[in-house]
Amino acid sequence: MIFVKKENTIKRLKIIGKYLKKYKQDLIVLSILGLISAIANGVIPYLVGKFFDAILEPSKIFIFTTQISAWLFFIIIWVIIKLIADIVDWRSGIGRVCLSEIVFSDYLVRAFSKILELPISFCKGQKMGDIEDRFSKAAKSLEDIIHSVILQSTSPFLSIIIGLIITFFIQPILSLALMVGIIIYVLILSQKASQLAEIQLKGHKAYNQAFGHALDLLLNIQLVKQSTAENYERKNLFKNFRIKGAKFWQEFSKIWRGITFSQRLIITFTQLLIFSFSIFFIFKGEMTIGELIMFSGYTAMFFNPFKMLAQNWQTIQNSLIAIERAEKILKLAPEEYIPENAVLLSDIKGEIIFDKVEFVYKKKHQKILEKVNFEINQGEKVALVGESGMGKTTIIDLIDGYYFSQKGKILIDGHNIKNLHLKFLRSKIAVVPQEIVLFNDTIKNNIKYGSFSAKDEKIVEAAKLAHCSEFIERFPKKYEQVVGERGIKLSSGQKQRIAIARAILRDPKILILDEPTSALDAKSEKYITESLEKLMENRTTIIIAHRLSTVKKADKILVLDKGKIVEQGRHDDLIKIKNGVYRHLYELQIGF
């Protein structure tokens, strides 16, 4: 089997070998079955040839008193061996399918589990459609290589070795002619392998990008329809799939068809050569008719695995490249949840200190926070105020440990956040985002997400506090009602209340609210505000404020402008600052 550049081939095969180690026992069993099948199939053409010799020249082939005894003997042996081969192939076929399906599912579990381990910075910088496409293609590719190439091809290639040994002892010259034909057959493919692999790599990349765009399109289908952008997006789809993607595979097909045509000519020429030499040897008395039939059988048997390999060549190359592309993600370093010399806490109070914190997004090389200083005491309610892009969300991400500051310190209860167990810290934080995230699952499971051991009565209690029960009870299945993808069966206000119920059930020490009442009507807002005020009691609460009317009761307001805290204090104090940023924003909102 000849692949592209040797170093790339070895690297890619090592990846496959790494996955196969886990299934060592299954592979040993299948290899034994493959060996039995190879021996059985390898001697069948020999028996067929001897059968015809037994009919044509019984005295030379076997010492029996009658002609019938010789050919009958070979028929019986042929039937026995053929049955053994068929039974073994049937059993190994079942084993191959079962193993390849297990490998497929195990790979997907490992791949998507890897995303759960990676930092949020990776996920925010990627198109999920691209990642999903990489993983699904890699899983299918691994399944195809194991089933169709490694396991299914092993037995035929072993049969070739057995057949070559038999033919060499019968007629060495014809055996060498067969070997030369096989070598030329493979060399034709290897000459174009590098060019084909390069085209395939470009094709994969183009389709990955196309699928990433297509998934974005589906996730934002309402915006597309609202903007009457169907024709615009249809043109983009055509450009991405048909023009950018398909052209590489069209180019690949043209080259590939030329290769397969050349290989067919090699097979035809080799068969012609075998027949010509065989006739010559038969007339010289150095070969029998049965041996000619035997060589014809071996010729077909020898080239069939290589024809199958040639037909699977595109699959092999696609598969190796697809697996390698997915492996680039799988070998990324996971998020470090427990740092060296970690401080292990039994609980937290919720005191937060930012000490000269500076932060830059590495990819953008843009400073988001500059020398940010503030303190939040246990149980305080603090609002973050500022125009979009001023650093409010970044502060929240830093408190959650999704990113770490390049300069300065962030302290939780006096401990540097870089020394804390991140999963433990996040378990003490609840977030109610402005854009609610719900799974295509039941209402109950969405409420208890992150609090998986919560009892039903606690879930119902949290739902009542968040004023969810009134609309939940109207559903036919109540708490077992499936909300649809991204909660499409619920209104914005209902999704907001589900998120609040989730936060109530979590019973956090630090509560983060991204304007949680922004999607509610006046009646619901009143109820939710009361519920939130109860939820915020004795909890450190950080509110990202978009409507400044909601932060009047905050213990402290931090005003951000261009990554700096330019003002901080209570509403009544900040509103008095002439030409102040907070006062300016407040007056803009109330219409001054």
FENURHU-V786331 format. One line per field, one symbol per residue. ss: DSSP state (H for helix, E for strand, L for the rest). psi: psi as a letter, one per 20 degrees, with the letter a starting at -180 (. if undefined). burial: I if it has 24 or more other C-alpha atoms within 12 Angstrom, else O. A space follows every 50 residues. Layout:
# FENURHU-V786331
ss->???
psi->???
burial->???
This chain:
# FENURHU-V786331
ss->LLLLLHHHHHHHHHHHHHHHHHHHHHHHHHHHHHHHHHHHHHHHHHHHHH HHHHHHLHHHHLLLLLHHHHHHHHHHHHHHHHHHHHHHHHHHHHHHHHHH HHHHHHHHHHHHHHHHHLLHHHHHLLLHHHHHHHHHHHHHHHHHHHHHHH HHHHHHHHHHHHHHHHHHHHLHHHHHHHHHHHHHHHHHHHHLHHHHHHHH HHHHHHHHHHHHHHHHHHHLHHHHHHLLLHHHHHHHHHHHHHHHHHHHHH HHHHHHHHHHHHHHHHHHHHHHHHHHHHHHHHHLLLLLHHHHHHHHHHHH HHHHHHHHHHHLHHHHHHHHHHHHHHHHHHLLLLLLLLLLLLELLLLLLL LEEEEEEEEEELLLLEEEEEEEEEEELLLLEEEEELLLLLLHHHHHHHHL LLLLLLEEEEEELLEEHHHELHHHHHHLEEEELLLLLLLLLEHHHHHLLL LLLLLHHHHHHHHHHLLLHHHHLLLLLHHHLELLHHHLLLLHHHHHHHHH HHHHHHLLLEEEEELLLLLLLHHHHHHHHHHHHHHHLLLEEEEELLLHHH LLLLLEEEEEELLEEEEEELHHHHLLLLLLHHHHHHHHHHLL
psi->opaapghgggghhhgghghhhhkgghhgghgghhgggggghhighghggh ghhhggmhhihqnrhqhhhghhghgggggghggggggghgghgggggggh hggghhghggghhhhhiqqhhghhjqphhggggggghgghggggggghfg ghigghhhhgggghgghhhgnhghghggggggggghhgghhjgggghggg ghgggghghghgghggghhkhghghhjljghghhhgggggggggghhhhg gghggghhghghhhhggggggggggghggghghijjqrhhhghghgghgg hghghhgggghjggggggggggghhhhhghjqprpnhorqkqooqhrqhj ppppolpqppoghikppgpolpprporpiqopppqrrqjijghggghhhi jhrqqhqaqppokipphijqohhgghijpppnrgopoqqmargghhgjpi mhjpqhhhggghhghjkhhhhgiiqgjdijppirpkkhiqrghghghghg hghghhmrhppppmmijhjqrgghhgghggghhghipkpppppophoiii jhjqhqpooqoljqohqqarghghiiopjqgggggghhhjk.
burial->IIIIOOOOIOOIIOIIOOIIOOOOOIIOOIIOIIIIIIIIIIIIIIIIII IIIIIOOIOOIOOOOOOOOIIOIIOOOIOOIIOOIOOIIOOIIOIIIOII OIIIOIIIOIIIOIIOIIIOOIOOOOOIIIIIIIIIIIIIIIIIIIIIII IIIIIIIIIIIIIIIIIOOIIOOIIOIIIOIIOIIIOIIIOIIOOIIOII IIIIIIIIIIIIIIOOIOOOOOOOOOOOOOOOIOOOIOOIIOOIIIOIIO OIOOIIOOIIOOIIOIIOOIIOIIIOIIOOOOOOOOIIIIIIIIIIIIII IIIIIIIIIIIIIIIIIIIIIIIIIIIOIIOOOOIOIOOOOOIOOOOIII IIIIIOIIIIOOOOOOIIIIIIIIIIIIIIIIIIIIIOOIIIIIIIIIII IIIIIOOIIIIIIIIIIIIIIIOIIIIIIIIIIIOIIIIOOIIIIIIIII IOOOOOOOIIOIIIIIIIIOIIOOOOOOIOIIIOOOIOOIOIIIIIIIII IIIIIIIIIIIIIIIIIIIOOOOIIOIIIOIIIOIIOOIIIIIIIIIIOI IIOIIIIIIIIOIIIIIIIIIOOIIOOOOOIIIOIIOOOOOO
